[in-house]
Amino acid sequence: MLKPINGAILSRRSVLKGTGAALGTMALSSVAYSTFAYAADVKDMVLETVTGPVKGTDIQKAMAHEHLFVDFHGPNVEKYMDVDWSAAIGASVTSAEELRGQGVNLLIEWTNLGVGRNVLLLRHVSRSTGLNIVCPTGIYKSLVPPAMADLSVPKLADHFIRELTLGIDGTKIRAGFIKIAASTDAIADTEIPFHRAAAIAAKETGCTIALHCPLANVAKDVAKSLETEGFKLDRFVWGHSQPSKNEDHLEMVKRGATVQFDAISADSDPFFNGPTDDASMLDRIANITDGHPDQVIVSADASVFVNPPVWQYDRDNTYVYRYFEAKLVERLGKDLAGQVLRGNVIRAFRKGNNIG
């Protein structure tokens, strides 16, 4: 679980709204609303969003790993999901409107079962702002909702499949991918059934599995366990991978995986102790695009509204397109930068191949 940051939390958002605002406007204007080239196959891809299917050609700019609402209490704690929902919805809408103002119209929401997934909030935000949102099924680590605690692996897989193909919580809102998580130092025994169920469901539906896991040795163990169930890593996204070494990233992409670097905008990473500075992130991205340009994505991994508030952490989801995009264009060129920021996100989180 996350740890609160000692003392006051100073985010880049608070800094950038001060003396850095003019610089931000200059950086944004150089590539604002730029139209990057699409890879041919991305044109034919479809994303399953909380308001229905969206064509890849309709996506302008994307955020690959974000959270609007997240609850770190866990589903067995009385205060879980006990918040001022007017405030949570208001903050989420405001954040979405800021992203829409930058031209972003796709957000991949990584909050899954066990950490506060609320599909009605997501749908409301999407309808209110025009931001297309893809949400996951799957269980965070072993934070299983009480109603699912005694389900067997096949029954868990059936539940994930229903959320991907029919709908979530009695609605017609369908999940677009499966998100799982592993403990930082090793896979916990209690997490294994949820990983197995995810692999079974992903194999059945042809959808993506996205993994929360900072360290390569653990990510490799998870990938191996998924492959044991017949899952192929060409639909696997390794999230939070930046603390690991470049050679580990390359090893995983050669096996078919997409690596995802987040914490873009953070001043530090007190959770995984990974790099957050733009130069290090650019180096990691270039390490992948040189040979595997389709298999890297980036994002801020910001959480807009966190319960409890003490767990709020330093990220700014507007930083990617306010500042980082221009640096990525300078490093990679316009088309390749657009592929990383948009085309690869569409490819990684496209609708399951076997879902009608």
N, C-alpha and C positions, 0 to 999 in steps of 0.2 A: 504494500500500500504506500501511498505517497506520504511524505513527511512535510509538516509545515515549515516554512522558512522563518528563521528567528528574526525578530524585529520587524520593522516596517517593510512592506513589499514595494520596491520601486520598479515599475515596469517601463519598458521602452515607450509604451503608449503615453505615459505621463510626461516623459522627457520630450518626445517628439511633438507633442501639442504645444510645447513652449518654444524655445529658440530655434529648434530644428525644423519647424513647420515649413519655412520657406524652402529649405533644402529639399524637404520631402516633396513639395509641389514641383520643383525643378526635376527631380528624379523621376517622378511619375509622368510628367508631361513628355519626356523623351520617348516613352514606349507605350503611352496610354492607349488602351483600346486597340492595340496592334493586332493585325490579322496574320497569325502565323499559318504556315502551310500545314495541311493535314496529311498524314500518311494515308495511302489509299485505303487500307483496311479499316482505319478508324472511321471513315465516312459511313461505313455500313454497320457500325456498332450501335447498340441501344443500351441505355442505362435504366434500371428500375428505380424510380424515385418515389418519395412518399406521396406524390400526386399522380403517379402513373409513369409509363414509359416515355423517355426523352431520347431523341436521336443525337448521336455524337456530333453531327453537323450543326446542331442548335447550341452547342456549348461554346462560349466565348473565352472565359477564363475559369480556372478550377482551383479549388483548395483540396488537397489530397488527404488530409488528416486533421480534423477539427472536432471540437465539442461545443455545442450550444449550452446544454445543461448536463451536469454530471453530479452524482451523489456518491461520495466516498465512504459513507457510513456502512454500506453493505445491507442486504435485504433482511437480515435477522436482527437489526437494530431498530428500536422503536422510532427513532427520529428519521429513519430512511424515508425519503420522498415527502417529508413533512416540511414544506417550505411555503413562502408567499408566492403562489403561482402567478399572480399578477405581476410581481416584480421579475420573476424568472422569464415570463413571456415577454415583458417589456424590454428587458435587457437583450434577449435573444433577437427580437425584431430590430432593435436599434443596431446591433452588431451586423445583422444580415443586411440592413439598409446601407451601412458603411461599405460592406463588401460589394454590394450592387453598384454603389457609386464609383467603384474602381473597375467596373465591368465584369466582376465575378458573377457567374450564374450557375455554378456547380460547387456544392460542398459535400465532401464525403464525411459523414458523421460517424465517429468511431465509438460512441457510447452504446454499449450492448447490455444484455441482461446482467443484473448484479451491481451495476454502477449507475442506475437511474435512467435507462432508456425510456423516453416518453414520446411515442409516435404522434400523439395528438398535438403536442407542442410543436413538433417538427412540421407537421402538416399545416398548422396555423401559420407558422413563420413563413413557410414556402408560399402559401396562398397570399399572405399579406405583402410579401416583398418581391416575389418572382424568382427567388433563389431556389434552384433545384437542389434537393437534398436526398442523398442516398443513405439509408440507415442499415445497420447490421442486425442479424440474429447472432446467436452464440452467447456463451457465458464467460464472464471475466474471471480468469483464474478458477477458483472453486467457489465463487460467491453465487451459489445457486439459489434462486427463489424457493421459498419453502414448499410451494406447490409442486416443484419439480425435483425435490431432494431425493425421492426414492425411485426415480425413473431409471430403467436400465439403459445401457448404451443404445440399443436399437430404438427404444422409445424416445430417447433424447434426439437421436437422428431424425426420427419421424417429426418431432416438434419443430426442429430447424427447417425441415423440408416444407412443412405446412406454412411456416412464416415466409419462406421464399416463394412459394407457389400460390398460396391461397390468401393469406393475410395474417395480421398480428392483432391479438387481443380482441377478436370479434369484428375487426374492421377489414376493409379491402386494401389497407396499406400493406404493401409487401416489402420484405427485406430485400436488399440488393446484393448482399454478400454475408459471409460469416466472419465474425471477429472472435479470436481466442487470445488467451494471454498465458504466459508462463512466469513463475516466480523468478526473481533476478538471477540467483546463483545455480538453480537446478529446477527441473520439472518436479513439482510436488505430486505425490501419489494421487492426491485428491483431484488434481487437474487432468490426469490421463483420460478418464472416461469422457470428458467434454471435448478433448482433442480428438479422440477416436470417433465420437459421434459427429463432430464437425467434418472429419475426413469422409465418413460414410455419406453424409448429406451432400457434401460438395461433389463427390464422385457421381452421385445420383443426379444432381441438378446441373453439373458443369459450372458451378459458380466459384468465385474467388474465396480463399481463406486468407484473412489478414491477421498477422501475429504481432502482439505486443511483447517485445523481448529485446533488451539492449545488448546482450552478450552473445557472441557468435557460437560458443560451445553449446549453449542452451538452445539457440535457434536451430542449430544443426541437429540436435537430438529431437526437437519437435518435428522438423522436416522429415527426419528418418521415420518417426512414428507415423506420420501422415502417409508417407509412401507405403508403409507396411499395409495400410488399409486400402491401397490402390489409388490414392490421390496423386496427381501429377503436379510438379512444382511450377509448371508454366501458368498456373492460376494461384500462385502463392506470393503474398506481399509480406516482406519482413520489415515491420515497423520499429521505430526507435533504434535503427541499426547504427547510428553514427558513433556510439562509443567503441564499436569494434574496429578492427584493423582493415585497411584497404584490401589486403590479400584475402581476408574473410569475405568481404563484399564480393570480390571477383569470383571466389569459389562458389558462392551461392548463385550468382547470376549465370555462371557456366552450367549450373544444374537446372536452370530454367526460371529461377525466382526473380522477382522484382524487389529491389532494395529501396527503402524509403527513409530519407533523412528528415528529421523534424527539429524542433527547437529553433527554427529560423526566427529571429527577433529576440531570443532570450539573452539576458546578460550573463546567466550562468545556468548550470544544470545540477541542482542539488539532489536530484533523484537518481540519475545514472552516471553522473560525473563525466559526461561526454562533452565534446567541443560544441560551442555555440556561435563562435565568431564567423563572420561571413567568409573570410578567406579560407578557413578550414572546410567549411561546407562546400565552397566552390571547388576546392581540390578534390573532395570526395566525389562530387558529382562528375567532374571531368575524368576521374579515374574509371568511372563506369561508362560514360558516353563514348570514350575512346575504345570502341569495340563492341559495346552493348547499349547503343543509344535508346533502345526501347524499354530498358529495364531499370530505370531509376525515376523516382518521384520525390518531391519535397513539399514540406508544409510547415506551419508554425506549431501545430498541436496546442492551440490555445483553448482554454475552457472559459466560456463567457460567464456562466453562472454556476458557482460551485457550492454544494452543501456538504459539510458545514463551511462557512466563509473562511475560516482560518486556514483551510487547505488551498485557497486560491493561490495560483502561482504565476510567475513572471513570463507572460507571453503576449504578443500583440498580433492578431490575425490580419491586420491591415499592412503589416511591415513587408510581407512578401511582394506585393505589387506596388507599394509605395517606394521601396528602396531596392529590394533584392533582385527583382526582375531586371532592372537596368544593369546590375552587376553581372547577372547571368548572361544577358545578351552580349555584353562586352567580352565575356570569357568564351562563350560558345558560339556566338553568332545568333541572329534572330530566329532562324528556323529551328535550330536544335534547342535553343532555350524554350521556344514555344512547345516543342515536343515534350520536353521534361515537365513543363508546367501544366500542359493541357492534354496533348495527345496521349501521353503515357498514362495519365490518370483515367482517361476514358477507356483505354485498353485494359488497364489493371482491374477496373471495377465494373466492366461491362456485365450486362445481364448474363445469367448462366446459360450455357450453350444448349441445355436440354429443357429449358423452361419456355413454355408457349407464350 
